[in-house]
Amino acid sequence: MSDHKKMAAMFKAFADENRIQILELLRDGERCACMLLEEMKITQPTLSHHMKILCDAGVVVGRKEGKWMHYSISEDGIRDVRNYLDELMANTKGEDDSPESCS
């Protein structure tokens, strides 16, 4: 996957209020899918959809225990997002704040 596609997938993962809420719930550590279902008051298929997007983006990791999945925030995934944003901002530091002219 190209870096641009990877970053687009990561930012897509952050672009939904349910997924933001899931990330906030995972902030304190690993959670079982059953706990996420209970706290979010959503259906299992809806949770599965959101978790697939978060996991495919590399922002969340899951592990199976018995019949339940347990999810946690991926430190590597969050570090990748942070590094990308740092690189993006490093390219703008020290530049004149006025827009360039197209003419």
Phi, psi and omega in degrees: 000132179292159179300322180295318179294321179298314180293322178298319179295320180294315180290330173298321180299327180273355190265032179214133184296328176293319180291325175297317178297320177299314179299321178295322177293327180278350182303326182274001178130182184301142177226143174286147178304325180297324178290320178297318178301315182295315184287327183271341181057051175235168180279162180298317178298324178294316177298315179302318178301310181294321181291326177298316180296315180295318180289317179299328179282347181083010182276330181232146174241149179233152174221141182270133174225111185065229180268356184251149172266144176241131186242149174211161178289138178275115178298322178296316180296316179294322178297320178299316178298313180300315180298319179298313180295320177298316178296318180299315181287329179297330180284347182255348182292138175081356178277155176300137181285348182282142180293149177286149178277141179273349185272000000 
